[in-house]
Amino acid sequence: MRDKSEKETEKTVKAKKSGLEKFFGFLHFWERHLFRVVFPYKRYGNLTKYNEGPLIVIGNHYSVLDVVYPCLLTDRPIHFMAKQELWRGGLMKKFVIKCECIPVKRDGSDVQAIKDAMRYLKNDGVVNIFPEGTRNHSYADLLPFHSGAAALSIKMRAPIVPIVQVKKLRAFHRSHIIYGDPIEFRQFYGKKVSKEDIEACDKQLRDAIINMRLAFIEKHNIKFKSDKV
């Protein structure tokens, strides 16, 4: 039989999980009744609901509101990897703590962040990564890509779903959000992976994001403020 301390720990974990699920339920309610009114959008691509198994979500990054679109992929809580400065105070500190986000050092050498992400994925959780590492305030297709998602995917055997925003978010202007097919690197599962292999996988992910966006822009003849006609 299990001892008293083990039972109490299990109750604490269940209560914590229930509270996290309730909070994300509130976020889904807020998205339906307020966010999509102020920031209308249309979704394209693979709109599968991923409610089982470990999952990694990646995408381009324009604003703090980008966290909304990954939430539409699943009914489960999502653990966002975010810069550790957000834990210093203010409203964002409350949000990252409530969502059980994963603090990441900007220099990219945060072993603890990787361990935390692996722990969530091991328990069939969902982890979101913005590989650019910061918000893109330019008109560049994608900022320099930070590695990590591919290696994490291979280690934990978790598929990666790319989400691409075509344009920066603007109030009362419709946005276009593209959901890609899951990307998996099964050929490397259970094998020793070289640095070159990881770099090739990272390039595949970066190319997927860029190509999804550019293909959509070309198909729909979308113009930007910086375009000269």
N, C-alpha and C positions, 0 to 999 in steps of 0.2 A: 504493500500500500504506500501511496505517496505521503510524505510528511506534511505537516501544516504549512511550513514556509514555502514549499513548492506549490501548494494549492493557492496560497495567497499571491504568489508571483504570477500564476496563471490568471487569476482574477484581475490583477492590476494590468496585465498585458491586454486582456479582453476589453477592459474598461477604456484603456487608452486608445485601442483600435476603434472602439465604438465612437469615442469622442471625435477622432480624426475623420471617420466616415461621415459623421453628422456635419462636421464643418465643411467637408467637400460637397455634401448635399446642399448646404446653404449656398456655396459658390455656384453650383449648377442652377439653383433657383435665381440667384442674382444675375447670372448670364442670360437666362431666358427672359426675365422681366425688366431688365434695365440695360445691360451691356449691349445686347443686339438691337435695342431701340436707338441708343446713342451712336453705336458703332456697327451699323448693319453690315452683314457679310454674306457671301455665298460660298459654299464648300464644293470642292471638286475632287475627283479621284476616288481612291479606295476608302470608303466610309465604314469599314468594318469596325465593330465594337470589340475591343480587346479586353475581355473581362476575366481571362484566365492566363496563368503562366507569367514568367518574368518578361518585362518589356522595357526597352529603351526608346525614348523619343528624342529626336533632334530637330533643329530647324534654324532658319535665319532669325535675327534678333534686332527689332527696331525700337521696342518700348517695353516698359514693365507690364503692360497689358497683354503681352505675347503669351503669358501663362494661361490665358483663357483657352486658346485653341488646342493645346495638348489635352486639356480636361475633357474635351468632346470625344476623345478616342476611347474612353473607358469610364465605367461607373465607379472605379476604384480611386483611392487617394493617389496623388502623384507626388513624388519627392523631387523637388527641383534643386539642381546644383546651382548655388548662387554665391556671389562674392562675399567673403566673410565680413566685409565692412557693413553689411546690412544688419548685422547683429549688434551694432554699437548703440542703437537707440532709435526712437521715433516710431511711427506707424509701421514701417517696413519690418522693424524688429519683431513686433507682435505677429505680423503675418508669417514671417519665415519660421518663427518658433511654433506657431499654431499648425502650420502645414508640414512640420518636420522636414524642412528643407535641409540641404547638405552644404555646410560652409566650405568654400574653396578659396585657397590662397591664389592671388593673381599671378604669382610666379610659376604656377603649374606644378609645384613640387609637393603637393599636399597628399601624402600617403593616407592620412586619416580619412580624407574625403573619398578616396577610392575604396577603402575598407567599409565605410558607411554605405556606399552605393552597392557594394557586393553583398552586404548583409541584407539590404532590402530586396535585392534581386533573388537572393537565395531563398527568401520567403515569398517568392512569386509576386514581388512588388513591382511598381512602375517608377522608373527614374527618368527625369528629363534633363537634357544637356543642351546648352546653346554653345556650339563649338567655336563660335567667333570670340567668346569670352567676354564680350562687352557689346553695348548697343551700337548698331551701325547708323551713324548720323550722315553718311555720305550717300552718293548715288552709285557706289560700287556694288556689283552683284553680290559679293560676299567678302567680308574681311578675312584676314589670314586665319587659317583653320587651326585650332588647337587639337592635338591628339588626345585620345582617351576613350572615346566612344567605341571604336572598333576593338581595342584591346579588352575593354570591359565586356563587350558582346561575346567575344571568343571565349573568354575566361568563364563567363556565367552561362554561355549557350543561350543567350537572349536575342531575339530578333530586334532590329532597329527600324522604327517607322519615321521617315522624314516628313516634316510639315513645312510648307513653303508659303510665305506671304509674298504676294506679287508687288504690292506697294505698301508704303508706310501708312499706318492707321490715321484716319482723319474723321473727326466727328461728323455724323450725318452724311458721310460719303461711303458708298458700298465698297467693301474690301473683297478681295478674291483670295481664298485660302485653299491650297492644294495639298491633298493627303496622298503620299506615295505608297507603293507596295512595300511590305516588310523586306528588309535586306538582312540576309544571314550569311555568315562566313563558315558554313558547315565544314568546308574542306580543311579548316584548321582546328576543329574541335578535338581536344585530347592530344594535340601534337605540340611539339616545341615550335614556337613561332619566332621568326627572326625580326629584327628591327625593320628590315626591308619589306617583310610581309605586312607588318602593321602599317607602314607608310603607304603601301599599295592599297590597303583596305581603307585607310583614311582618305586617300585620293578618290576612291570609288564613292565614298559618302559625300565628299565635297562636290564632285562632279554631278552626283544625283541631284543635289539641291540646286546647283546652278542650272543644269539642263532642264529640270522641271519648270523653273521660273522662266527661263528664256523661251522655251517651247510655248508656254502659255502666252507670253507677251507677243510672240510672233503670230500665233494663231488668232489672237483677238485684236491685233494691231493696237496695242496699248501704248499711249504716249505719256511722257513724264515732263515735269516742269523744265528739266534741263534739256529736253529734246528740242532741236531746231527744225522747224518744218519749212 
